[in-house]
């Protein structure tokens, strides 16, 4: 487990009340124990617990260590939140553990959920980052309309894909179009899929329509399978 810190000063890291409580009450660590900490910006440190207080534990003797999970590519997902939000929460946790760098919740024509608790999703993201010993905090955006998302991400580098189930619209098997040494951004629709107009709109913004196979997947299953494929492609 790695701890999340806000800032470092004089070679010491002051933990937040939440992190301090977790370290003391949950992990049951003691003064003098060695710990690993990150600022979420890609920097990782090894240190020693200097003082223990529920609201302000201090980690000292910090030593910078290599970020072994640093990558030269990004995996991003724009996924319409499902009606049952716990399914998206599950996806987010597991996808970040695997290698997801950014999650963009989107509202589409067929979306059944049009509100999210951004603070809760961000906490899930930080917990998954720590659990998987990552040093970079995943980006989790606020909910945005599909149309605005396309405008804001028009210049996103790397390969961009939209998965859909419309058999009368051209789509290619993902294995035939995804390539190595690239960054990836995937669009996954809600339970009712993207509308045909939304698929066309994405194509006009540079997204390649793809198929994930003949089987019908839930939203979170389709999203997670894309993250896993992109991650394994680089292993």
N, C-alpha and C positions, 0 to 999 in steps of 0.2 A: 504494500500500500504506500502511496505517496501522498504527502500533505500539500494543500494549496495555500500559498501565501500571497499577500497583497503587495508587499515591497520589502526590500532589504536595506538596512542602514547600519553602518559600522560593523559590517560582517555578521550581523544578527538579523534574524527573521522573527517578527512578531506575528503570532497566529491570531486569526479572528476568534471571537467567542465560540462560534460554531465549530471551527477546527480544533480549538483548544479542548472543548468539551468532548469531541469525538476521540481525540488522542488519549485523554485521561480516562473517561468513563467507558468508552467502547473498546479501544485498543489496549487500555490498561498499561500504558507505557509509564516509565519512571524517569526521574532525573538521571542524566548520564547515558540514557539509551541513545543509540544511533538511529537517525531517521533520514528519509529522503524528502525533499521539498521542491516545488516548482512554482514559478510565478505565472504559469499558463501561457507565457510568451515564447516558449521553446527552451528556456533555461532551467537546468536541473542542478540541484546541489545535495551534497551529503553533509549532515551536521549532527550536532549533539544537543540533547535537551538540557538547557541551562536552568530554567525555572519552570515550575508547574503551577498555573493558576487556571481556574475554570474559564476565565474570560480573557486571559492574556499570557499564554505560554510563550516562552522565548526559545528559539533554536539558535545556538551559537557555533563558532568554529566552522563556518560554512566553507565548503570546498566545491568548486565547480566541477561537474562531471559531464562526460559526453552524453548528448541526447541520441541514444542509439536508434531511436525510432524516427529520427528526422528523415523526411522523404523529399524527393524533387518533383513530386506530383501531388495533386489534390483529388479527393473524391467528394463531390457535392451532390446533395439530393434535394429536389423540390418535390414535396409530397403533400397531397391534400389530406389533412387530418381526418381520421375516421370518426364515425358517429360515436363509437366507444373509444374514448381517448386513451384508455389503458393499452390498447393495441399499438398506438403510435408511440406511447411511452416505452413499451417493450422494444419496438423497432429501434428507437433512438438509443437506448442503452446498449443493445447488442451491436448496432452498427458502429457506434463510437468505439467500442471495445475492439472491433475488427479493424477499423481505420477510417471511419467517416470524419471529414474535416468540417463540413458545414451542412446545416439543415435549414431549408427555407419552407415554412408552412405556407401553402397557397390555397386560395378559395377559387373553385372552378364552377362551371355552370351546374354540375350535378352534385356539388358538395352538400352534405347534410350537416356538417359542423362548420360554423362560421365564427366561433370564438375559441380561444385557447388561453391557458394560464401560462404565459411566457416565463414567468419567474420559476414556476415548477419545472418546466422543461429545461430551463437553464441549470437548475440544481441537479437534475438527472444527468445532464451533460457533464457537469463537473465531477460528479460521483463516478461516472463511467470512465472519465479521463484518469482519475486517481486509481481506480481499480485496475486499469490496464497499463499503469505505469507510464502514461504519456506525459509529455512536458508542454504540449500545446493545447490550450483550451479550445474546444470546438465552437464554431460560430453557430448560434441559433437565432435566427431572425424573428421579427414579429410577423404576424399573419398579414399577407398581402394578396391582392387580387392576381389572378393568373396573368391578366393583361399587363398590369404594372410590373410584375416580376420579369416578364419577357423584355420590357423596355429597359429595366434596370440592369439586366444581365446580357444585353445585346453584344457586349465586347468580351464576354467571358472566354478565356483562352482554353485550348484543348478540345476534346471531342464532346459534343452535346447530343443527347438522345432523348426521345420521347417514346415511352412504351404505351401501346394502346391495343385494343382488341377488335378494331373495326376491320373486318375481312375484306371490305371493298375499298380500303385505302392501302396503298403500297406500304409494306413494312418488310424489313430484312431481319433475318435471325441475328441476334446480337453477336454471336460468335463469328459471323462473317464480316462484321464492320468494326468491332472494337480492336484497338491496336495497342501494342506495348509502347512504353516511354511517352505517355501522354497524361494529361489531367482529364477528369471526367465530370460531367454534370448530367444527371438523369432527372427526367420529369415522370412522376408517377401520379395517376389520377385517383379520384375517390372511388367508392363502391360502385358507382354507376359509370365509371370510366370518363375519359375526356369526351367532349362533344367533337363531332367531325370538324366543326369550325375552329375549335381550339387546336386540334392536331394540325390543321392547315396553317393557323397562325404561328405555331411553333416552327413548322417547316420554313416559313418565310423569315424566321429569325435565326435560321441556321441549324435547327435541330433535325437529326436523322430519325425517322420513324423506325422503331424496332419491335420485334416479337421476342418474348421470353420463352416461347415454346407453345405446344398445343394445350397444355393443362391450364386451367383457370385458377389464378392465384388471388388471395386476398391482397389488399393494398400493401400492408406491411410486409407480407411475404415477398411480393414482387420487388419492393424497395430493398429489402435485405439481400435478396439474391443478386441484385446489381452491385451492391457494395462488396459482397463476397467475391464475385467474379472479377471486379476491378482490382481488388486486393490480391487475390491469388495469381492474377496475371503477372504480377511483379515479383512473385516469390521464386 
